[in-house]
Amino acid sequence: MGSGKAGKSEKRMAFISGFLIGGALSAFTFYLTAVPSGKRALQLVKEESISFGNKGVELFQTAKQKSVGLAQSQLAVKNVSPEEQKPMIPIPRDY
């Protein structure tokens, strides 16, 4: 019966040592793959914000050009004769 207690304590020690070694390896791996330093992270954020700002300006210019083009096409439609502006499907007048 004495060997039963010795077996349990050996298993317990193996578990604890495995747990500690695993934790140490995990911490070391995390340290190697961790986020860059604060200054580098701020620099990356600044570069990305400038990039997004430029993309926003491009999108704004594109939207502005499309809206101007749409407005001009609507003005061109208004200058068409009334017969050409008839709807494709007749709408009853009493509606």
N, C-alpha and C positions, 0 to 999 in steps of 0.2 A: 503494500500500500504506500510505502514511502516513495516509490518511484513515480507514483501518480502525481504527487505534489511537485516533484522535481520537473516532470514533463510539462505541467501547467506553467510553472514559472519560466521555463525555457521558451515556451510558446509566447508568453507575455513579453519577455525581453526581446524576442525576435520581432514581434509586432511593433513594439515601441521603437526599436532601432530602425526598422523599415519605415515607420511613420516619420521619424526624424530625418532620415536620409532622403526620403521622398520630398519632404518639405524643403530641405536644403537645396535639392536639385531644382525644385519648382521655383524657389526664390532666385537662384542663379539664372535660370532660363528667363524668368520675368525681367531680371536686371539687364540681360543681354538684348531683349526684344522690347524694352520699355520705350515710352514716348521720348522724343529728343528733349534736350534741355529747354528751359523756359524761354530763353532768348531765341532759340531756333524755332520753337513752336510759334512764338509771336511773329517772327519773320515769315513763316509759312502762312499764317493767318492773314498777314498784311498783303502778301503776294496774291493769295486767293481772292481777297476782297477787291483788289485792283482789277484782277481778271474778271470777276463777276460784274464790276462796275462798267468795264468796257463792253461786256456782252449786253448789259442793260441798255447802254447808249445805242448800240447797234440795233437792238430790238425796238427801241423807241423810234429810231429813224425809219426803220422798215414799216412800222405801224403808221407813222405819220405819212409816209409816201403812199401807202395803200389807202389811207383815209382820204387824202387829197385826190388820188385817182378815182376813188368811188364817188366823191362829191362832184368831180368834173364829169363823170359818166352820167350822173343823175341830172346835171344841168343840161347835158347833151340830149337826154331823153325828153326833158321838158320842152326843148326846142323842136321836137318832132310834131308833125301835124296831128290833129285830134283823131283822124281815122287810123293812123298808125299806132296810136296809143290805146286802141280798143283792147279790152281784155280778151284772152283766148277763149274763155268760157263766159257766155253772156250772163250777166247778173240781172235778175228781174228788178224793175224800177220800184215796185211796191215793197220791196224788202227793206 
